[in-house]
Amino acid sequence: MACHTVFIISNEAAIRDVLVELVVAAGLHAVTLSSLKACLEALRSESHCCLVLDGGIDDKLEPDRQVNFASVCSKIPVLVLTERGDIPTAVHAIRQGALDVIQKPLQHESILERIKSVVAANIIC
């Protein structure tokens, strides 16, 4: 089955809207989710390409969210968008299983190219 869904998690409506617009314009299906837990549930029923997670993934996360993050990363490629582009944040996210960490503000073409490269690398789910 071909990958077709890019999951998007963000607390910011503007970020969600931009990401959905970019993903749909690239010919993919975008689904916004409210949490990592919701993502784990959606993984059971959808063909998926990747998750774009807007929000911190750092040492200060609650243990439940850390476990959910690592679990999602083990199932699909995760791109993390972050305000802080520091090395400790990026290293922590990568160690938890994220594929990449992208610092805001978003460069639309850059994030879209990154999503497309993940999709191309994961044609069959």
N, CA and C of each residue as an Amber inpcrd file, in Angstrom:
protein
   375
   0.8510000  -1.1800000   0.0000000   0.0000000   0.0000000   0.0000000
   0.8930000   1.2390000   0.0000000   0.5890000   2.1930000  -0.8070000
   1.3920000   3.4150000  -0.8910000   1.1150000   4.3360000   0.2840000
   2.1720000   4.9920000   0.7430000   2.0290000   5.9860000   1.7990000
   1.2290000   7.1530000   1.2640000   0.3860000   7.7040000   2.0800000
  -0.3550000   8.8650000   1.6090000  -0.6870000   9.8800000   2.6890000
  -0.4750000   9.5750000   3.9370000  -0.8860000  10.4740000   4.9950000
   0.3080000  11.0450000   5.7530000   0.3020000  12.3690000   5.8750000
   1.2810000  13.0610000   6.7100000   0.5120000  13.5530000   7.9290000
   0.8690000  13.0500000   9.0990000   0.2490000  13.4940000  10.3370000
   0.9140000  14.7900000  10.7820000   0.1140000  15.7010000  11.3100000
   0.6170000  16.9910000  11.7760000   0.0760000  17.2380000  13.1750000
   0.9790000  17.5100000  14.1100000   0.5850000  17.8590000  15.4710000
   1.1790000  19.2230000  15.7910000   0.3080000  20.1630000  16.1450000
   0.7490000  21.4900000  16.5620000  -0.3410000  22.1320000  17.4070000
   0.0780000  22.8570000  18.4310000  -0.8720000  23.6170000  19.2410000
  -1.2630000  24.9230000  18.5650000  -0.4740000  25.3310000  17.5770000
  -0.7030000  26.6070000  16.9100000  -1.4890000  26.4090000  15.6190000
  -2.6810000  27.0030000  15.5490000  -3.5310000  26.8670000  14.3680000
  -2.8340000  27.3680000  13.1130000  -2.0880000  28.4520000  13.2180000
  -1.4040000  29.0040000  12.0430000  -0.3770000  28.0250000  11.4920000
   0.3640000  27.3690000  12.3580000   1.3570000  26.3790000  11.9300000
   0.6500000  25.1970000  11.2830000  -0.4080000  24.7000000  11.9360000
  -1.1750000  23.5880000  11.3580000  -1.6770000  23.9380000   9.9630000
  -2.2540000  25.1300000   9.8290000  -2.8160000  25.5470000   8.5420000
  -1.7520000  25.6010000   7.4510000  -0.5970000  26.1720000   7.7550000
   0.4910000  26.2700000   6.7740000   0.9650000  24.8750000   6.3710000
   1.1720000  24.0100000   7.3510000   1.6540000  22.6650000   7.0530000
   0.6510000  21.8640000   6.2340000  -0.6210000  21.9670000   6.5940000
  -1.6550000  21.2640000   5.8340000  -1.6650000  21.7650000   4.3900000
  -1.6150000  23.0650000   4.2210000  -1.6210000  23.6440000   2.8760000
  -0.4280000  23.1540000   2.0570000   0.7510000  23.1240000   2.6490000
   1.9470000  22.6520000   1.9500000   1.8340000  21.1830000   1.5630000
   1.3890000  20.3680000   2.4930000   1.2850000  18.9320000   2.2610000
   0.2490000  18.6300000   1.1770000  -0.9010000  19.2660000   1.2590000
  -1.9520000  19.0500000   0.2650000  -1.4970000  19.5370000  -1.1150000
  -0.8100000  20.6650000  -1.1600000  -0.3090000  21.1860000  -2.4340000
   0.6990000  20.2260000  -3.0700000   1.3590000  19.4170000  -2.2570000
   2.3180000  18.4300000  -2.7600000   1.6280000  17.1410000  -3.1860000
   0.2980000  17.1070000  -3.0820000  -0.4560000  15.9340000  -3.5110000
  -0.5800000  14.8420000  -2.4750000  -0.3090000  15.1740000  -1.2280000
  -0.4220000  14.2080000  -0.1390000  -1.6440000  14.5230000   0.7140000
  -2.0130000  13.5710000   1.5350000  -3.1340000  13.7410000   2.4560000
  -2.5830000  14.1880000   3.8070000  -3.1610000  15.2250000   4.3770000
  -2.7290000  15.7250000   5.6900000  -3.8190000  15.4710000   6.7200000
  -3.4120000  15.0070000   7.8750000  -4.3230000  14.7970000   8.9980000
  -3.7310000  15.4920000  10.2090000  -4.4960000  16.4010000  10.8090000
  -4.0310000  17.0360000  12.0390000  -4.5070000  16.2130000  13.2220000
  -3.6370000  16.1020000  14.2000000  -3.9350000  15.3290000  15.3980000
  -3.6910000  16.1980000  16.6220000  -4.3240000  15.8140000  17.7150000
  -4.2400000  16.6220000  18.9270000  -3.0730000  16.2490000  19.8300000
  -2.5290000  15.0360000  19.6550000  -1.4860000  14.5940000  20.5800000
  -0.7250000  13.4040000  20.0080000   0.3820000  13.0710000  20.6510000
   1.1300000  11.8790000  20.2730000   0.3090000  10.6220000  20.5270000
  -0.4790000  10.6350000  21.5890000  -1.3390000   9.4840000  21.8850000
  -2.3440000   9.2820000  20.7560000  -2.9260000  10.3660000  20.2560000
  -3.8580000  10.2700000  19.1280000  -3.1440000   9.7390000  17.8960000
  -1.8830000  10.1000000  17.7270000  -1.0980000   9.6060000  16.5980000
  -0.9200000   8.0940000  16.6930000  -0.6100000   7.6030000  17.8740000
  -0.4530000   6.1560000  18.0510000  -1.7330000   5.4270000  17.6770000
  -2.8750000   5.9800000  18.0440000  -4.1620000   5.3700000  17.6990000
  -4.3960000   5.4140000  16.1930000  -4.0610000   6.5260000  15.5530000
  -4.2660000   6.6770000  14.1060000  -3.3500000   5.7490000  13.3080000
  -2.1970000   5.4310000  13.8430000  -1.2660000   4.5530000  13.1270000
  -1.8400000   3.1740000  12.8860000  -2.8080000   2.7910000  13.6880000
  -3.4110000   1.4750000  13.5450000  -4.3070000   1.3830000  12.3140000
  -4.8450000   2.5230000  11.8710000  -5.8630000   2.4570000  10.8320000
  -5.5320000   3.1970000   9.5420000  -4.4160000   3.8900000   9.4750000
  -4.1170000   4.6980000   8.2910000  -2.7830000   4.2910000   7.6820000
  -2.7140000   4.4440000   6.3700000  -1.4310000   4.3480000   5.6810000
  -0.7600000   5.7020000   5.8890000   0.4750000   5.7130000   6.2570000
   1.1020000   6.9540000   6.6850000   2.5110000   7.0920000   6.1360000
   2.9400000   8.3260000   5.9970000   4.2890000   8.6350000   5.5120000
   5.1790000   9.1110000   6.6440000   4.6800000  10.1060000   7.3740000
   5.4920000  10.6800000   8.4360000   4.6270000  11.5250000   9.3630000
   5.2650000  11.9760000  10.4270000   4.6440000  12.8860000  11.3810000
   5.4830000  14.1460000  11.4290000   4.8200000  15.2850000  11.3430000
   5.4840000  16.5670000  11.5750000   4.9770000  17.0420000  12.9330000
   5.8730000  17.0830000  13.9010000   5.5290000  17.4370000  15.2750000
   6.0600000  18.8190000  15.6010000   5.1500000  19.7380000  15.8000000
   5.5250000  21.0990000  16.1850000   5.4710000  21.1740000  17.6930000
   6.5890000  21.4550000  18.2790000   6.6120000  21.5740000  19.7280000
   7.8360000  20.9000000  20.2860000   8.1770000  21.3030000  21.4580000
   9.4030000  20.8180000  22.0470000   9.4020000  19.3390000  22.3310000
  10.5410000  18.7650000  22.1350000  10.8050000  17.4160000  22.6150000
  12.1300000  17.5370000  23.3350000  12.0310000  17.8040000  24.6130000
  13.2550000  18.0050000  25.3760000  13.2030000  17.2160000  26.6660000
  14.2350000  17.3510000  27.4500000  14.3400000  16.5920000  28.6930000
  13.2220000  16.8980000  29.6790000  12.5250000  18.0060000  29.5020000
  11.5240000  18.4240000  30.4690000  10.1280000  17.8560000  30.1870000
  10.0050000  17.0320000  29.1540000   8.7040000  16.4420000  28.8420000
   8.2730000  15.4870000  29.9460000   6.9670000  15.3960000  30.1130000
   6.4420000  14.4390000  31.0650000   6.8200000  13.0290000  30.6050000
   7.0240000  12.1140000  31.5360000   7.4180000  10.7510000  31.1540000
   6.4570000  10.0880000  30.1590000   5.1470000  10.2930000  30.3090000
   4.1850000   9.6860000  29.3820000   4.3960000  10.1900000  27.9620000
   4.6460000  11.4880000  27.8220000   4.8500000  12.0430000  26.4860000
   6.1580000  11.5480000  25.8910000   7.1820000  11.3920000  26.7220000
   8.4650000  10.8530000  26.2410000   8.2650000   9.4430000  25.6860000
   7.5120000   8.6220000  26.4060000   7.2590000   7.2510000  25.9630000
   6.4610000   7.2620000  24.6620000   5.4230000   8.0980000  24.5850000
   4.6300000   8.1850000  23.3590000   5.4820000   8.6580000  22.1880000
   6.3600000   9.6340000  22.4340000   7.2290000  10.1370000  21.3760000
   8.1320000   9.0240000  20.8460000   8.7870000   8.3110000  21.7310000
   9.6820000   7.2300000  21.3180000   8.9050000   6.1370000  20.5870000
   7.7050000   5.8550000  21.0340000   6.8890000   4.8260000  20.3880000
   6.4870000   5.2360000  18.9780000   6.0700000   6.4870000  18.8060000
   5.7130000   6.9810000  17.4720000   6.9410000   6.9430000  16.5660000
   8.0910000   7.3890000  17.0770000   9.3260000   7.4040000  16.2720000
   9.7270000   6.0080000  15.8100000   9.3670000   4.9950000  16.5800000
   9.7200000   3.6280000  16.1880000   8.8200000   3.1080000  15.0740000
   7.7000000   3.7990000  14.8200000   6.7400000   3.3430000  13.8240000
   6.7700000   4.1310000  12.5160000   7.0420000   5.4290000  12.5840000
   7.0810000   6.2680000  11.3840000   8.1680000   7.3280000  11.5380000
   8.6330000   7.8790000  10.4180000   9.6030000   8.9700000  10.5120000
   8.9570000  10.2150000  11.1270000   9.6740000  10.8520000  12.0330000
   9.1720000  12.0450000  12.7120000  10.0980000  13.2250000  12.4450000
   9.5120000  14.3170000  11.9740000  10.2230000  15.5800000  11.8200000
   9.7510000  16.4900000  12.9400000  10.6720000  16.9980000  13.7250000
  10.3380000  17.8450000  14.8670000  10.6200000  19.3050000  14.5090000
   9.6270000  20.1520000  14.7090000   9.7910000  21.5940000  14.5420000
   9.9830000  22.1730000  15.9260000  10.9720000  23.0490000  16.0770000
  11.2620000  23.5770000  17.4010000  11.6350000  25.0500000  17.3450000
  11.3300000  25.7370000  18.4110000  11.7410000  27.1370000  18.5560000
  13.2300000  27.2140000  18.8560000  13.6840000  26.2740000  19.6800000
  15.0930000  26.2540000  20.0870000  15.8710000  25.3560000  19.1480000
  16.8270000  25.9170000  18.4830000  17.6440000  25.1350000  17.5730000
  18.9660000  24.7500000  18.1780000  18.9910000  24.6000000  19.4910000
  20.2620000  24.2930000  20.1300000  20.6150000  22.8120000  19.9870000
  21.8710000  22.5340000  20.1690000  22.3690000  21.1760000  19.9850000
  21.7660000  20.1910000  20.9860000  21.6690000  20.5090000  22.2870000
  21.0820000  19.5390000  23.2120000  19.6420000  19.1420000  22.8480000
  18.8440000  20.0980000  22.3900000  17.4680000  19.7860000  21.9910000
  17.4680000  18.8370000  20.8070000  18.2730000  19.1400000  19.8040000
  18.3370000  18.2910000  18.6120000  18.8640000  16.8940000  18.9500000
  19.9100000  16.8190000  19.7320000  20.4750000  15.5190000  20.1010000
  19.4540000  14.6950000  20.8670000  18.7480000  15.3160000  21.7870000
  17.7500000  14.5800000  22.5630000  16.6450000  14.0350000  21.6520000
  16.1540000  14.8520000  20.7440000  15.0960000  14.4090000  19.8360000
  15.5800000  13.2600000  18.9600000  16.7770000  13.3700000  18.4380000
  17.3290000  12.3140000  17.5810000  17.5360000  11.0310000  18.3880000
  18.0240000  11.1540000  19.5970000  18.2080000   9.9560000  20.4460000
  16.8790000   9.2730000  20.7610000  15.8170000  10.0500000  20.8330000
  14.4930000   9.4800000  21.0790000  13.8990000   8.8480000  19.8200000
  14.5310000   9.1220000  18.6650000  14.0780000   8.4850000  17.4370000
  13.6260000   9.4190000  16.3340000  13.6550000  10.7260000  16.5620000
  13.2510000  11.6630000  15.5080000  14.1920000  11.5410000  14.3230000
  13.6520000  11.7290000  13.1440000  14.4580000  11.6890000  11.9300000
  15.2380000  12.9800000  11.7410000  14.6030000  14.1040000  12.0950000
  15.2450000  15.3980000  11.8860000  14.6150000  16.4220000  12.8120000
  15.3590000  17.4810000  13.0860000  14.8770000  18.6020000  13.8940000
  15.0410000  19.8570000  13.0470000  13.9490000  20.5950000  12.9020000
  13.9320000  21.7820000  12.0510000  13.5640000  22.9850000  12.9050000
  14.4180000  23.9970000  12.8640000  14.1890000  25.1840000  13.6840000
  13.2280000  26.1530000  12.9990000  12.3400000  26.7300000  13.8020000
  11.4590000  27.7800000  13.3130000  12.2390000  29.0860000  13.2870000
  11.8610000  30.0600000  12.5190000  10.6510000  30.1010000  11.7020000
  10.7990000  29.1900000  10.4890000   9.6650000  28.6500000  10.0570000
   9.6560000  27.7070000   8.9540000   9.9630000  28.3760000   7.6280000
  10.8040000  27.7340000   6.8860000  11.0400000  28.1090000   5.5020000
  10.1810000  27.1300000   4.7060000   9.0790000  27.6050000   4.1320000
   8.0820000  26.7360000   3.5200000   8.6770000  25.7460000   2.5300000
   9.5050000  26.2150000   1.6220000  10.0860000  25.3230000   0.6230000
  10.9870000  24.2840000   1.2780000  11.7070000  24.6820000   2.2960000
  12.6230000  23.7760000   2.9770000  11.8700000  22.6530000   3.6980000
  10.8300000  22.9970000   4.4390000  10.0680000  21.9620000   5.1580000
   9.3480000  21.0540000   4.1750000   8.8130000  21.6200000   3.0990000
   8.1340000  20.7960000   2.1040000   9.1160000  19.8330000   1.4400000
  10.2990000  20.2920000   1.1130000  11.3010000  19.4080000   0.5220000
  11.6880000  18.2940000   1.4840000  11.7690000  18.6220000   2.7670000
  12.1130000  17.5940000   3.7630000  11.0010000  16.5520000   3.8530000
   9.7470000  16.9950000   3.8670000   8.6110000  16.0640000   3.9030000
   8.6280000  15.1940000   2.6490000   8.8210000  15.8010000   1.4930000
   8.8530000  15.0420000   0.2330000   9.9680000  14.0070000   0.2410000
  11.1190000  14.3340000   0.7940000  12.2190000  13.3690000   0.8220000
  11.8920000  12.1890000   1.7370000  11.1990000  12.4630000   2.8380000
  10.7770000  11.3750000   3.7280000   9.7640000  10.4900000   3.0090000
   8.8170000  11.1150000   2.3090000   7.8050000  10.3680000   1.5730000
   8.4780000   9.5030000   0.5040000   9.4070000  10.0840000  -0.2420000
  10.0970000   9.3330000  -1.2960000  10.8670000   8.1420000  -0.7360000
  11.4230000   8.3010000   0.4460000  12.1940000   7.2250000   1.0700000
  11.2940000   6.1410000   1.6550000  10.0220000   6.4490000   1.8440000
   9.0800000   5.5170000   2.4750000   7.8740000   5.2840000   1.5770000
   8.1150000   4.9970000   0.3260000   7.0220000   4.8370000  -0.6360000
   6.0660000   3.7310000  -0.2120000   6.5650000   2.6350000   0.2830000
   5.6980000   1.5450000   0.7100000   5.7460000   1.4520000   2.2310000
   4.5770000   1.5240000   2.8590000   4.4920000   1.4490000   4.3140000
   4.2720000   0.0170000   4.7570000
